[in-house]
Amino acid sequence: MQNTASKGIFTTQFWLLGLSSFLFSSSFNMLIPELPSYLSAMGGAEYKGYIIGLFTLTAGLSRPFSGRLTDRIGRVPVMAVGSIVCFVCGFLYPVFTTVLPFLLLRLVHGFSTGFKPTGTSAYVADIVPADRRGEAMGIHGMCMGVGSAFGPAVGSMISQLFSLNVLFYTSSAFALLSIVILFNMKETLKVKEPLSVKAFQITWRDIFEPDVLNPALITFLVYFGFGAVATLAPDFSGYLGLKNRGIYFMVFTLFSILIRLAAGKISDKHGRIPVTIAGCSILILSMVITGYANSVVMFLVGAAFFGMAMGVLSPVLSAWTVDLSAEHNRGRALATMYISLEAGIGLGAFLSAALFANKRTNLPLVFLCMAGFAAAALVYTIFVQQYKRRANRVI
């Protein structure tokens, strides 16, 4: 087994990992509020869905590789690759100032989140006790969440006070700092293989780990809403007169942070499924409120409920995935969940942009559609709960 003997989770390794994840999350999230208008200024307004869609496409495609490498060459090298990609891409945005090169850069940038979170989640699972896994995932998610809140709000402020180029270079600087911290991290994978061509030979099992089907499918469905929010919240903010397009993301993330710790602890005590049902229910409500928001207050209330929903679902689904995975396949199981996550975000981004079609009157339809995906996740989770109860009675 990996090092999970200690009953504590508040180790130096854990907090260093949290700081690295905060910086990494801030790095790519600070760009999100400004990229739709940046692309529109290039003449690519109709490609707004591609900003998130292409990013998540390569993130998803790289997950089987990151999962395989995480289980073979180590957690730390995989995390480092993700941060390095983020660092390099920040410097390239000012160079690629036309639509096609910009979209290709978004495609490359997606590799960062295809690698860093996979290695990070496996590392967290290695260093914490199983009975505190949900709590640990919640705390680490809080670090990512603070970056998600800090990044967009500060990113918009930097672009307004200085320029977009300064914003891009700041993004690179944050990614560089996240790499520096990783140099002090001790590898937790005990049996490592040398890097070779064989390590990149992907099989179907590297893409899909059947043991984690239930949390993976639920993750896929609930993250459609995230794709829609990431794509349309900046435009929605503009319609309502919010100059700082990062405010929605800041409110969403702050409420996500507030609920993560409680959600993780409750799921450790009462089970993953009941907490997942609660998260899906809140997500449905958040999509409806956001879609029909006709004032800043209502819009931000929708952000608060959305934050609570994702604050519940994110750590619980991660912990559920680890619960169901064998230790030697932990990276592969987490990669399966993250592939589902990226697929949900990417399809949600493309679908929401297509339904929106740059028409404000279409926004309620978009978010009602996203609520429908969350409702499908809720129904499926209830089905899983009932199936498990019947199976237990038979046993």
Order of alpha helices (4+ residues) and beta strands (2+ residues): alpha-alpha-alpha-alpha-alpha-alpha-alpha-alpha-alpha-alpha-alpha-alpha-alpha-alpha
